[in-house]
Amino acid sequence: MHGVPSMSASPTKMVKVCAAEFRRNVRTYEDIAHTRPVAVTRNRRAFVVMISMEEFRRLKRRDRRVLHLEDFTDADIAALQATRAPESSRALDHELT
């Protein structure tokens, strides 16, 4: 199992593995995905990430969180209205058209 990361490696660092290696050691990577994301690559580019069910559910809960205007205080609204994008963001204006 050359290239399979140690289970004691950093729990916050994503593991990257090529598709062929992933297929050879899928159970190992399933175990790793319980503690940190596993990115499967093709042609050196990540194309899918395996995460634990717990992490998936956590992300889905965040995805469904909707705030309504009445959820904000007057101070929140004033702070949002006063917010300005940094000058460096002008370089991205062309993407809006």
Phi and psi restraints in degrees (value plus and minus 20) as a CYANA .aco file:
   2 HIS   PHI     -81.7   -41.7
   2 HIS   PSI     114.4   154.4
   3 GLY   PHI      70.0   110.0
   3 GLY   PSI     -27.5    12.5
   4 VAL   PHI     -96.2   -56.2
   4 VAL   PSI     104.7   144.7
   5 PRO   PHI     -90.1   -50.1
   5 PRO   PSI     135.2   175.2
   6 SER   PHI     -88.7   -48.7
   6 SER   PSI     121.2   161.2
   7 MET   PHI     -88.3   -48.3
   7 MET   PSI     -36.6     3.4
   8 SER   PHI    -112.4   -72.4
   8 SER   PSI     -16.7    23.3
   9 ALA   PHI     -84.9   -44.9
   9 ALA   PSI     150.8   190.8
  10 SER   PHI     -69.4   -29.4
  10 SER   PSI     105.4   145.4
  11 PRO   PHI     -92.2   -52.2
  11 PRO   PSI     -32.8     7.2
  12 THR   PHI    -120.1   -80.1
  12 THR   PSI     -31.6     8.4
  13 LYS   PHI    -105.8   -65.8
  13 LYS   PSI     111.9   151.9
  14 MET   PHI     -92.5   -52.5
  14 MET   PSI     118.7   158.7
  15 VAL   PHI    -111.7   -71.7
  15 VAL   PSI     111.9   151.9
  16 LYS   PHI    -131.5   -91.5
  16 LYS   PSI     114.0   154.0
  17 VAL   PHI    -164.9  -124.9
  17 VAL   PSI     120.6   160.6
  18 CYS   PHI     -92.2   -52.2
  18 CYS   PSI     136.5   176.5
  19 ALA   PHI     -77.8   -37.8
  19 ALA   PSI     -60.6   -20.6
  20 ALA   PHI     -84.2   -44.2
  20 ALA   PSI     -64.1   -24.1
  21 GLU   PHI     -84.2   -44.2
  21 GLU   PSI     -60.4   -20.4
  22 PHE   PHI     -79.7   -39.7
  22 PHE   PSI     -66.2   -26.2
  23 ARG   PHI     -82.8   -42.8
  23 ARG   PSI     -58.0   -18.0
  24 ARG   PHI     -87.7   -47.7
  24 ARG   PSI     -50.7   -10.7
  25 ASN   PHI    -149.6  -109.6
  25 ASN   PSI      19.7    59.7
  26 VAL   PHI     -76.1   -36.1
  26 VAL   PSI     -60.3   -20.3
  27 ARG   PHI     -85.8   -45.8
  27 ARG   PSI     -57.3   -17.3
  28 THR   PHI     -81.9   -41.9
  28 THR   PSI     -64.8   -24.8
  29 TYR   PHI     -91.2   -51.2
  29 TYR   PSI     -48.9    -8.9
  30 GLU   PHI     -81.7   -41.7
  30 GLU   PSI     -63.6   -23.6
  31 ASP   PHI     -83.1   -43.1
  31 ASP   PSI     -63.3   -23.3
  32 ILE   PHI     -82.5   -42.5
  32 ILE   PSI     -59.0   -19.0
  33 ALA   PHI     -83.5   -43.5
  33 ALA   PSI     -34.3     5.7
  34 HIS   PHI     -92.0   -52.0
  34 HIS   PSI     -41.3    -1.3
  35 THR   PHI    -135.6   -95.6
  35 THR   PSI     -39.8     0.2
  36 ARG   PHI    -182.4  -142.4
  36 ARG   PSI     136.8   176.8
  37 PRO   PHI     -84.9   -44.9
  37 PRO   PSI     128.0   168.0
  38 VAL   PHI    -140.3  -100.3
  38 VAL   PSI      95.3   135.3
  39 ALA   PHI    -115.4   -75.4
  39 ALA   PSI     102.6   142.6
  40 VAL   PHI    -115.5   -75.5
  40 VAL   PSI     109.8   149.8
  41 THR   PHI    -131.1   -91.1
  41 THR   PSI     132.8   172.8
  42 ARG   PHI    -152.0  -112.0
  42 ARG   PSI     111.2   151.2
  43 ASN   PHI      31.7    71.7
  43 ASN   PSI      20.3    60.3
  44 ARG   PHI      47.2    87.2
  44 ARG   PSI      -7.8    32.2
  45 ARG   PHI    -138.6   -98.6
  45 ARG   PSI     112.1   152.1
  46 ALA   PHI     -84.0   -44.0
  46 ALA   PSI     111.8   151.8
  47 PHE   PHI    -144.6  -104.6
  47 PHE   PSI     -34.2     5.8
  48 VAL   PHI    -174.5  -134.5
  48 VAL   PSI     128.8   168.8
  49 VAL   PHI    -145.9  -105.9
  49 VAL   PSI     112.5   152.5
  50 MET   PHI    -120.4   -80.4
  50 MET   PSI     109.0   149.0
  51 ILE   PHI    -151.1  -111.1
  51 ILE   PSI     145.1   185.1
  52 SER   PHI     -89.3   -49.3
  52 SER   PSI     137.2   177.2
  53 MET   PHI     -81.7   -41.7
  53 MET   PSI     -57.2   -17.2
  54 GLU   PHI     -79.8   -39.8
  54 GLU   PSI     -65.5   -25.5
  55 GLU   PHI     -86.9   -46.9
  55 GLU   PSI     -60.1   -20.1
  56 PHE   PHI     -79.3   -39.3
  56 PHE   PSI     -66.9   -26.9
  57 ARG   PHI     -84.2   -44.2
  57 ARG   PSI     -58.9   -18.9
  58 ARG   PHI     -80.6   -40.6
  58 ARG   PSI     -64.9   -24.9
  59 LEU   PHI     -86.3   -46.3
  59 LEU   PSI     -59.3   -19.3
  60 LYS   PHI     -84.5   -44.5
  60 LYS   PSI     -57.8   -17.8
  61 ARG   PHI     -81.8   -41.8
  61 ARG   PSI     -61.3   -21.3
  62 ARG   PHI     -86.8   -46.8
  62 ARG   PSI     -56.3   -16.3
  63 ASP   PHI     -83.3   -43.3
  63 ASP   PSI     -52.5   -12.5
  64 ARG   PHI    -108.5   -68.5
  64 ARG   PSI     -23.7    16.3
  65 ARG   PHI     -94.7   -54.7
  65 ARG   PSI      98.5   138.5
  66 VAL   PHI    -139.0   -99.0
  66 VAL   PSI     111.0   151.0
  67 LEU   PHI    -127.4   -87.4
  67 LEU   PSI     117.1   157.1
  68 HIS   PHI    -124.5   -84.5
  68 HIS   PSI     139.5   179.5
  69 LEU   PHI     -74.2   -34.2
  69 LEU   PSI     -57.3   -17.3
  70 GLU   PHI     -89.4   -49.4
  70 GLU   PSI     -30.7     9.3
  71 ASP   PHI     -97.8   -57.8
  71 ASP   PSI     -35.4     4.6
  72 PHE   PHI    -116.1   -76.1
  72 PHE   PSI     123.5   163.5
  73 THR   PHI    -100.1   -60.1
  73 THR   PSI     147.4   187.4
  74 ASP   PHI     -80.2   -40.2
  74 ASP   PSI     -56.6   -16.6
  75 ALA   PHI     -85.7   -45.7
  75 ALA   PSI     -59.2   -19.2
  76 ASP   PHI     -80.5   -40.5
  76 ASP   PSI     -66.8   -26.8
  77 ILE   PHI     -84.1   -44.1
  77 ILE   PSI     -63.3   -23.3
  78 ALA   PHI     -82.1   -42.1
  78 ALA   PSI     -60.7   -20.7
  79 ALA   PHI     -85.0   -45.0
  79 ALA   PSI     -60.8   -20.8
  80 LEU   PHI     -85.2   -45.2
  80 LEU   PSI     -61.0   -21.0
  81 GLN   PHI     -86.2   -46.2
  81 GLN   PSI     -50.2   -10.2
  82 ALA   PHI    -103.5   -63.5
  82 ALA   PSI     -31.1     8.9
  83 THR   PHI     -91.9   -51.9
  83 THR   PSI     116.4   156.4
  84 ARG   PHI    -148.9  -108.9
  84 ARG   PSI     121.9   161.9
  85 ALA   PHI     -89.9   -49.9
  85 ALA   PSI     128.2   168.2
  86 PRO   PHI     -87.8   -47.8
  86 PRO   PSI     134.6   174.6
  87 GLU   PHI     -74.2   -34.2
  87 GLU   PSI     -54.6   -14.6
  88 SER   PHI     -81.8   -41.8
  88 SER   PSI     -41.4    -1.4
  89 SER   PHI     -93.0   -53.0
  89 SER   PSI     -35.0     5.0
  90 ARG   PHI     -79.4   -39.4
  90 ARG   PSI     -46.2    -6.2
  91 ALA   PHI     -84.1   -44.1
  91 ALA   PSI     -36.0     4.0
  92 LEU   PHI    -120.4   -80.4
  92 LEU   PSI     -21.9    18.1
  93 ASP   PHI     -76.4   -36.4
  93 ASP   PSI     -53.8   -13.8
  94 HIS   PHI     -82.7   -42.7
  94 HIS   PSI     -41.2    -1.2
  95 GLU   PHI     -97.1   -57.1
  95 GLU   PSI     -31.3     8.7
  96 LEU   PHI    -106.7   -66.7
  96 LEU   PSI     -32.4     7.6
